[in-house]
Amino acid sequence: MPMRRREKRKAARRGGKVDQRVPHDPVRAGPLSIVILAAGEGRRMRSALPKVLQPLAGRPLLQHVIDTARTLAPSAVHVVYGHGGERVRTALGAAPVSWVLQAHQLGTGHAVLQAMPEIPDDHRVLVLYGDVPLISRDTLLQLLQLAGENGVSLLTARFEDPQGYGRIVRDARGLVRQIVEQKDASVKQLAIRECNTGVLVSPARALRNWLGRLTAANSQGEYYLTDVIAAARRDKVPVQALLAPEPNEVLGVNDKAQLARLESLCRGRSARELLLAGVTLADPARIDVRGTLTHGNDVFIDVNVIFEGRVALGDRVRIGAGCMVRDSEIGADTQVHPHCVIEGALIGPACLIGPFARLRPAATLGPQVHIGNFVEVKNAQLGASSKANHLAYVGDAEVGHHVNIGAGTIVANYDGAQKHQTIIGDDVHTGSNSVLVAPIVVGAGATIAAGSTVTHSVPAGKLTIARAVQATVEGWRRPSKSTK
């Protein structure tokens, strides 16, 4: 407020006026309801999975759209799903949306109409599509701003190949006069490259009126949402068009080829964001981020690495080629060698992992832990500087500091019905090919001889041997195959 008063005084001295208008906020211009159309059958996907549940960058197509819609802080998000689409509701049941059934697929106009009873007249309506997942918040904000509180705005895109899209017909003033579906377009209209994306903003009261006046007099026998534009023109409501700044963000998905194209676009987006944030990528074309990846400084990621869910990488982490990391945290200065699988793990700083290691859910590694080739850790905690360098399994265990798990050691945690815990104290050494049969406690400083099968607790600081006495059987002969 003091700054505003100073501006007024300066303006008065200049004999001018201060512009006291509040900058237009497209989100706060009025209550907003968002309708997402997700009732399409998706036959061209040739999949038992509904189209809007097809995965893109680790999330269903529809989830991408819902997440973007929620960033606009709407009063409500209504998802229109089709007959037999209960799988969609089940899969995304936790999403904060209102579900609206379109029992008969009679076109996009009919689909929006199903949601209108839940939308008050004083709202603005934004229509989105469950199979157009890459549309950005910034573009939608521009579209809302263009419409204002009482106008109609339409998102368009210019494609080199407009095959399959409705064409935008403009009047002499550049306003949208009509949208013509490809199957209904003339030869001249088919030459138009500006295309309809279907995304639009309209006042709810007017949209309700226009939807009620739609007819199915077209080649498809459907109620087209696009005909709302012509209805608006007849009512002398100007229709503003926003040309999408990036055509790729309004691409839809109808088959697996188009889905693969969008997956490639997502990879490119993620790679560019990581590079600009200072991450070194051995090859930006060969990384997949299927979730959320946060990172520190000077991180290096080699080729063909996949991140899923929520992953956090500390400073100077190095991830080798061919790794898969899911829902895990990796501490600073840790190096993950090639071809490791890490899921649900918490890895401390300065650890060495792999190659060919597997960390399963609830694996927790302290600082400077070494997990080597063909070692699996599950629901186990390893203390600082402990090592399992070769061919070992550690499950349901608490392992202390400076423990050495010998090659071939197995923590046998499962009795065929239940899991049991093993506790291994600090500075324990297990010899090669040991089996620790849970539940047992191995005292600090104990050594277990190679080849031992340990079924009872081991005292601290002692050497424990649990193996059969070696014997040689005189006169024994190896069985031989009979000759025919």
NORTAHU-V673358 format. One record per residue. N is the residue number from 1. SS is DSSP state (hx for helix, st for strand, lp for the rest). OMEGA is omega as a letter, one per 30 degrees, with the letter a starting at -180 (none if undefined). Layout:
BEGIN
n = (N N)
ss = (SS SS)
omega = (OMEGA OMEGA)
END
This chain:
BEGIN
n = (1 2 3 4 5 6 7 8 9 10 11 12 13 14 15 16 17 18 19 20 21 22 23 24 25 26 27 28 29 30 31 32 33 34 35 36 37 38 39 40 41 42 43 44 45 46 47 48 49 50 51 52 53 54 55 56 57 58 59 60 61 62 63 64 65 66 67 68 69 70 71 72 73 74 75 76 77 78 79 80 81 82 83 84 85 86 87 88 89 90 91 92 93 94 95 96 97 98 99 100 101 102 103 104 105 106 107 108 109 110 111 112 113 114 115 116 117 118 119 120 121 122 123 124 125 126 127 128 129 130 131 132 133 134 135 136 137 138 139 140 141 142 143 144 145 146 147 148 149 150 151 152 153 154 155 156 157 158 159 160 161 162 163 164 165 166 167 168 169 170 171 172 173 174 175 176 177 178 179 180 181 182 183 184 185 186 187 188 189 190 191 192 193 194 195 196 197 198 199 200 201 202 203 204 205 206 207 208 209 210 211 212 213 214 215 216 217 218 219 220 221 222 223 224 225 226 227 228 229 230 231 232 233 234 235 236 237 238 239 240 241 242 243 244 245 246 247 248 249 250 251 252 253 254 255 256 257 258 259 260 261 262 263 264 265 266 267 268 269 270 271 272 273 274 275 276 277 278 279 280 281 282 283 284 285 286 287 288 289 290 291 292 293 294 295 296 297 298 299 300 301 302 303 304 305 306 307 308 309 310 311 312 313 314 315 316 317 318 319 320 321 322 323 324 325 326 327 328 329 330 331 332 333 334 335 336 337 338 339 340 341 342 343 344 345 346 347 348 349 350 351 352 353 354 355 356 357 358 359 360 361 362 363 364 365 366 367 368 369 370 371 372 373 374 375 376 377 378 379 380 381 382 383 384 385 386 387 388 389 390 391 392 393 394 395 396 397 398 399 400 401 402 403 404 405 406 407 408 409 410 411 412 413 414 415 416 417 418 419 420 421 422 423 424 425 426 427 428 429 430 431 432 433 434 435 436 437 438 439 440 441 442 443 444 445 446 447 448 449 450 451 452 453 454 455 456 457 458 459 460 461 462 463 464 465 466 467 468 469 470 471 472 473 474 475 476 477 478 479 480 481 482 483 484)
ss = (lp hx hx hx hx hx hx hx hx hx hx hx hx hx lp lp lp lp lp lp lp lp lp lp lp lp lp lp lp lp lp st st st st st st st lp lp lp lp hx hx hx lp lp lp lp lp hx hx hx lp st st lp lp st st hx hx hx hx hx hx hx hx hx hx lp lp lp lp lp st st st st st st st lp lp lp hx hx hx hx hx hx lp lp lp lp lp lp st st st st st lp lp lp lp lp hx hx hx hx hx hx hx hx hx lp lp lp lp lp lp lp st st st st st st lp lp lp lp lp lp lp hx hx hx hx hx hx hx hx hx hx hx lp lp lp lp st st st st st st st lp lp lp lp lp lp lp lp st st st st lp lp lp lp lp st st st st st lp hx hx hx lp lp hx hx hx hx lp lp lp st st st st st st st st st st hx hx hx hx hx hx hx hx hx lp lp lp lp lp lp lp lp lp lp lp lp lp lp hx hx hx hx hx hx hx hx lp lp lp lp st st st st st lp lp lp hx hx hx hx lp lp lp lp lp hx hx hx hx hx hx hx hx hx hx hx hx hx hx hx hx hx hx hx hx hx lp lp lp st st lp lp lp lp lp st st st st st st st st st lp lp lp lp st st lp lp lp st st st st st st st st st lp lp lp lp st st lp lp lp lp st st st lp lp st st lp lp lp lp st st lp lp lp lp st st st lp lp st st lp lp lp lp st st lp lp lp lp st st lp lp lp lp st st lp lp lp lp st st st st lp lp st st st lp lp st st lp lp lp lp st st st st lp lp st st st lp st st st lp lp lp lp st st lp lp lp lp st st st lp st lp lp lp lp st lp lp st st st lp lp lp lp st st lp lp lp lp st st st lp lp st st st lp lp lp lp st st lp lp lp lp st st lp lp lp st lp lp lp lp st st lp lp lp lp lp lp lp lp lp lp lp lp lp lp lp lp lp lp lp lp)
omega = (l l l l l l l a l a l l l a a a l l a l l l a l a a a a l l a l a l l a a a a a l a a l a a l l l a a l l a l a l l l l a l l a l a l l a l l l a l l l a l l a a l a a l l l l a a a a a a a a l a a a l a l a a l a l l l l a a a a l a a l a a l l a l a l a a l l a a a a l a l l l l a l l l a a a a a l l a l l l l a l l a a l a l a l l a l a l l l l l a l a l a a a a l l l a l l l a l a l l a a a l a l a a a a l l a l l a a l l a l a a a a l a l a l l a l l l l l l l l a l l l l l a a l a a a l l l a l l a l l l l l l l l l l l a l a a a l l l a l l l l l l l a a a l l l a a a l l a l a l l l l a a l l a l l l a a l l l l l l l l a a l l l a a l a l a a a l l l l a a l l l a a l a l a a a l l l a l g l l l l a a l l a a l a l l l l a a l l l l a l a l l a a l l a l a a l a l l a l a l a a a l l l l a a l l l l a a a a a l a l l a l l a a a l l l l l a l l l l a a g l l l a a l a l l a l l a l a a l a a a a l a l l l a a a l a l l a a l a l l l l l l l a none)
END
